[in-house]
Amino acid sequence: MQGIARDILTQQASQLEGDPLAFLNVTEAYWKVAVVDKRLIQGRTQEWNISRGELA
C-alpha cells in the first residue's frame, strides 16, 4: 500500500499544489487502496482463525 500511495504522490506532486480537486483525487485513490488492503488482511485473519479452530 505504501508503495502505491508513494508512487501516486510523487508522480502527481507538481499537479497537487494549488489544485484541491487533484488533491482529492489522489486522496481518494490512496484510501481505496487502504480499504482494499484492510479487507485482505481481515480475510487472512479470519481464515487463520477458522483453520486454528479446526485444529482444536
VOGU-3710 file (C-alpha; in Angstrom, 3 decimals, decimal comma):
1> mqgiardilt> 0,000/0,000/0,000  2,736/2,448/0,850  4,381/1,859/-2,499  1,251/2,708/-4,484  0,487/5,767/-2,376  4,084/6,956/-2,639  4,035/6,480/-6,427  0,794/8,432/-6,778  2,064/11,276/-4,630  5,463/11,553/-6,317
11> qqasqlegdp> 4,074/11,338/-9,850  1,398/13,943/-9,233  3,109/16,139/-6,637  3,603/19,045/-9,033  -0,054/18,902/-10,060  -1,340/18,840/-6,478  -0,036/22,210/-5,395  -2,855/24,733/-5,554  -5,345/22,278/-7,059  -7,797/20,994/-4,443
21> laflnvteay> -9,548/18,663/-6,917  -6,292/16,937/-7,820  -5,536/16,571/-4,116  -8,953/14,983/-3,530  -8,426/12,565/-6,425  -5,086/11,425/-5,011  -6,574/11,125/-1,523  -9,462/9,041/-2,857  -7,077/6,739/-4,725  -4,985/6,270/-1,574
31> wkvavvdkrl> -7,989/5,424/0,606  -9,390/2,982/-1,950  -6,102/1,080/-1,778  -6,099/1,291/2,028  -9,634/-0,119/2,289  -8,856/-2,998/-0,080  -5,677/-3,792/1,876  -7,582/-3,733/5,167  -10,194/-6,155/3,814  -7,499/-8,521/2,556
41> iqgrtqewni> -5,834/-8,526/5,971  -9,163/-9,136/7,714  -9,866/-12,032/5,341  -6,488/-13,626/6,051  -7,017/-13,227/9,790  -10,450/-14,808/9,552  -9,079/-17,737/7,527  -6,326/-18,232/10,080  -8,812/-18,212/12,956  -11,036/-20,753/11,170
51> srgela> -8,059/-23,027/10,479  -6,900/-22,735/14,071  -10,414/-23,620/15,275  -10,485/-26,722/13,076  -7,237/-27,958/14,587  -8,509/-27,661/18,151
//
